[in-house]
Amino acid sequence: MARQRRITRLSASRRGAIATAALAIALTAGIGAAAARPVGAFDVGGAIEVEYDRVGGPAVLGDPVTPELDAGRGGRFQAFERNASVYWHPEVGANQIGGAIRDKWGTFGWENGVLGYPVTGELATPGKPGSFNHFQGGSIYWSLGTDAHQIGGAIRDKWGAYGWEGGALGFPITDEATAAADDGRYNLFAGGAIFWSARTGAHVVWGAIRDDWIRAGAENGRYGYPTGDEYDYQGGKAQDFQGGRITWMP
């Protein structure tokens, strides 16, 4: 009798595993073309269909120009007429990406590059007119006057602390780039710059202090990287660097 009970429990466990696997297969099928509807020449289905409709469907993205296809690391995607795609991955769901932001993402290797998959659809920036997508490994911000640029990590965090695009720095005007000294990194912005190094962290440099710093050789000169942000000093402003302090007086 004990043996019979053990067999019964094992059978129940196996039945649960089979049911779980069947559910996973059903959910995956819902992502692909099996549960799709025809839109133009191709079907659109599952989670990609939900995102396609949420964004505005054919009126916004146009008709699909590819079937649903495999993407990197177990994802899926479908491309649409108006320079747009919807990418899906089990870790992030389905998100739309298009236009100049999509083009910039492509230069970083699409979903297999450092940015990974989009984790939001394209959204309007709240501070100034523009748009952005967040990704697993950073963000891309676009505006009419600055084009699309990548930003991430500690530099993005510092930019956020200064008000994102709505703050005094405005939109990024470069991608994150390698600084000349000590394996540092930087982004330039409409209103200044943020420089980072492993020794000093990320700090804003702008205005007259930045002008003096650049004339002295910037991060390669005698001052090196900033070790803090600008602060009030004796009726003016000052900023500390690895090699000393730069001050400004009105």
C-alpha positions as CSV (number, residue, x, y, z in Angstrom):
1,M,0.0,0.0,0.0
2,A,2.8,2.4,0.8
3,R,4.4,1.7,-2.5
4,Q,1.1,2.4,-4.2
5,R,0.8,5.8,-2.5
6,R,4.4,6.7,-3.6
7,I,3.5,5.9,-7.2
8,T,0.3,8.0,-6.9
9,R,2.3,11.0,-5.6
10,L,4.9,10.6,-8.3
11,S,2.2,10.5,-11.0
12,A,0.5,13.6,-9.6
13,S,3.9,15.4,-9.7
14,R,4.4,14.4,-13.3
15,R,1.0,15.5,-14.2
16,G,1.7,18.9,-12.7
17,A,4.9,19.2,-14.7
18,I,3.2,18.2,-17.9
19,A,0.4,20.8,-17.3
20,T,3.0,23.5,-16.6
21,A,4.9,22.6,-19.8
22,A,1.6,22.7,-21.8
23,L,0.8,26.1,-20.4
24,A,4.2,27.4,-21.4
25,I,3.7,26.0,-24.9
26,A,0.3,27.7,-25.1
27,L,1.7,31.0,-24.0
28,T,4.5,30.8,-26.5
29,A,2.2,30.0,-29.3
30,G,0.2,33.1,-28.4
31,I,3.3,35.1,-29.2
32,G,3.8,33.7,-32.6
33,A,1.8,33.5,-35.8
34,A,-0.4,30.6,-34.7
35,A,-2.7,33.1,-32.9
36,A,-2.3,35.9,-35.4
37,R,-4.6,37.9,-37.7
38,P,-3.8,39.0,-41.2
39,V,-2.7,42.6,-41.7
40,G,-1.7,43.3,-45.3
41,A,0.7,40.6,-46.6
42,F,1.6,39.1,-43.2
43,D,0.0,38.0,-39.9
44,V,0.4,39.9,-36.7
45,G,-0.2,37.9,-33.5
46,G,0.3,37.4,-29.8
47,A,2.2,39.9,-27.6
48,I,3.5,41.7,-30.7
49,E,-0.1,42.1,-31.9
50,V,-1.1,43.6,-28.5
51,E,1.7,46.1,-28.7
52,Y,1.0,46.9,-32.4
53,D,-2.6,47.7,-31.5
54,R,-1.7,49.7,-28.4
55,V,0.6,52.0,-30.4
56,G,-2.0,52.6,-33.1
57,G,-1.7,49.7,-35.5
58,P,-1.6,50.4,-39.3
59,A,-2.4,54.1,-38.8
60,V,0.9,54.6,-36.9
61,L,3.2,51.8,-37.8
62,G,1.9,50.8,-41.2
63,D,1.4,47.2,-42.3
64,P,4.0,44.5,-41.5
65,V,6.8,44.1,-44.0
66,T,8.1,40.8,-42.5
67,P,6.5,37.9,-40.8
68,E,7.2,37.4,-37.1
69,L,10.9,36.3,-36.9
70,D,13.4,35.0,-34.4
71,A,15.5,37.6,-32.6
72,G,18.6,37.2,-30.4
73,R,18.6,35.3,-27.1
74,G,15.2,33.8,-27.5
75,G,13.2,36.8,-28.6
76,R,11.0,37.6,-31.5
77,F,10.4,40.6,-33.7
78,Q,8.3,42.0,-36.6
79,A,9.1,45.0,-38.8
80,F,6.5,47.5,-40.1
81,E,6.3,49.9,-43.0
82,R,7.1,53.2,-41.2
83,N,10.6,52.4,-40.1
84,A,9.3,50.6,-37.0
85,S,9.5,47.3,-35.3
86,V,8.0,45.5,-32.3
87,Y,10.5,43.4,-30.3
88,W,9.5,40.8,-27.8
89,H,11.6,38.9,-25.2
90,P,10.3,36.9,-22.2
91,E,12.2,39.1,-19.7
92,V,10.7,42.4,-21.0
93,G,7.6,41.7,-23.0
94,A,6.8,43.4,-26.4
95,N,7.9,47.0,-27.1
96,Q,7.7,49.2,-30.2
97,I,10.7,51.1,-31.5
98,G,11.0,53.2,-34.6
99,G,12.5,56.1,-36.5
100,A,15.8,57.7,-35.6
101,I,15.8,55.8,-32.2
102,R,15.5,52.5,-34.0
103,D,18.3,53.5,-36.4
104,K,20.6,54.5,-33.6
105,W,19.8,51.2,-31.7
106,G,20.8,49.4,-34.9
107,T,24.3,51.0,-34.8
108,F,24.8,49.5,-31.4
109,G,24.1,46.0,-32.5
110,W,20.3,45.7,-32.1
111,E,19.1,43.4,-29.4
112,N,22.5,41.6,-29.3
113,G,24.4,44.7,-28.6
114,V,25.2,46.5,-25.4
115,L,21.7,48.1,-25.1
116,G,19.9,44.8,-25.4
117,Y,16.1,44.7,-25.8
118,P,13.8,47.8,-25.5
119,V,12.0,47.7,-22.1
120,T,9.6,50.5,-23.1
121,G,7.9,51.5,-26.2
122,E,8.8,54.9,-27.7
123,L,7.6,57.6,-25.3
124,A,7.3,61.3,-25.4
125,T,9.8,63.2,-23.2
126,P,8.1,65.2,-20.4
127,G,10.6,68.0,-20.0
128,K,11.0,69.2,-23.6
129,P,9.7,68.0,-27.0
130,G,11.3,64.8,-28.0
131,S,11.1,61.0,-27.5
132,F,13.0,58.1,-25.9
133,N,13.2,54.4,-25.4
134,H,14.7,52.7,-22.4
135,F,16.6,49.5,-23.0
136,Q,18.1,46.7,-20.8
137,G,21.5,48.5,-21.0
138,G,20.7,52.2,-21.3
139,S,18.5,54.6,-23.2
140,I,18.3,56.5,-26.5
141,Y,16.9,60.1,-26.5
142,W,15.9,62.0,-29.6
143,S,14.8,65.6,-30.3
144,L,14.5,67.5,-33.5
145,G,17.5,69.7,-32.7
146,T,19.8,67.0,-31.4
147,D,19.0,63.8,-33.2
148,A,19.1,60.4,-31.4
149,H,21.9,59.6,-28.9
150,Q,22.6,56.8,-26.5
151,I,23.2,57.4,-22.7
152,G,23.5,55.0,-19.9
153,G,25.0,53.9,-16.5
154,A,26.3,56.5,-14.1
155,I,26.2,59.3,-16.7
156,R,22.5,58.7,-17.2
157,D,22.0,58.7,-13.5
158,K,23.8,62.0,-13.1
159,W,21.9,63.5,-16.0
160,G,18.6,62.4,-14.3
161,A,19.7,64.1,-11.1
162,Y,20.0,67.3,-13.0
163,G,16.5,67.1,-14.4
164,W,16.9,64.9,-17.5
165,E,16.2,66.8,-20.8
166,G,14.1,69.3,-18.9
167,G,17.1,70.5,-16.8
168,A,19.9,72.9,-17.7
169,L,21.9,70.2,-19.5
170,G,19.1,69.5,-22.1
171,F,19.3,66.6,-24.5
172,P,22.5,64.6,-25.2
173,I,24.2,65.7,-28.4
174,T,26.6,62.8,-28.5
175,D,26.5,59.1,-27.7
176,E,28.5,58.0,-24.6
177,A,32.1,58.0,-25.8
178,T,35.5,57.1,-24.4
179,A,37.5,59.9,-22.8
180,A,41.1,60.2,-23.6
181,A,42.5,59.6,-20.1
182,D,42.1,56.7,-17.6
183,D,39.5,54.8,-19.5
184,G,36.9,57.4,-18.7
185,R,33.6,58.1,-20.4
186,Y,31.5,61.1,-21.3
187,N,28.4,62.5,-23.0
188,L,28.1,66.0,-24.3
189,F,24.8,67.9,-23.9
190,A,23.2,71.0,-25.3
191,G,24.1,72.7,-21.9
192,G,27.3,71.1,-20.9
193,A,29.0,67.7,-20.4
194,I,29.1,64.8,-17.9
195,F,32.5,63.1,-17.5
196,W,33.0,59.8,-15.6
197,S,36.0,57.8,-14.5
198,A,36.2,54.8,-12.1
199,R,38.2,56.9,-9.7
200,T,36.1,60.0,-9.7
201,G,32.5,59.0,-10.6
202,A,30.3,61.1,-12.9
203,H,30.2,64.9,-12.7
204,V,28.7,67.8,-14.6
205,V,31.1,70.3,-16.2
206,W,29.6,73.4,-17.8
207,G,29.8,77.1,-18.4
208,A,32.9,79.2,-17.8
209,I,34.5,76.6,-15.6
210,R,34.3,74.1,-18.4
211,D,35.8,76.6,-20.8
212,D,38.8,77.1,-18.5
213,W,39.1,73.3,-18.0
214,I,39.1,72.7,-21.8
215,R,41.8,75.4,-22.3
216,A,43.9,73.6,-19.7
217,G,43.6,70.3,-21.6
218,A,40.4,68.9,-20.1
219,E,40.8,65.4,-18.6
220,N,44.2,65.1,-20.2
221,G,45.5,68.4,-18.7
222,R,46.8,69.4,-15.3
223,Y,43.3,69.3,-13.7
224,G,42.3,65.8,-14.8
225,Y,38.7,64.7,-14.1
226,P,36.2,66.5,-12.0
227,T,35.9,65.1,-8.5
228,G,32.7,66.9,-7.7
229,D,30.0,69.1,-9.3
230,E,30.1,72.9,-9.4
231,Y,29.3,74.7,-6.2
232,D,28.9,78.2,-4.8
233,Y,32.2,79.8,-3.8
234,Q,32.9,83.3,-2.4
235,G,30.2,85.0,-4.4
236,G,31.0,83.0,-7.5
237,K,31.3,79.3,-8.5
238,A,34.0,76.7,-8.1
239,Q,34.6,73.1,-9.0
240,D,37.2,70.6,-7.8
241,F,39.3,68.4,-10.0
242,Q,41.9,65.8,-9.5
243,G,44.6,68.4,-10.0
244,G,43.1,71.4,-8.2
245,R,40.2,73.8,-8.2
246,I,38.8,76.1,-10.9
247,T,36.9,79.2,-9.8
248,W,34.7,81.7,-11.5
249,M,33.7,85.1,-10.4
250,P,31.0,87.3,-12.0
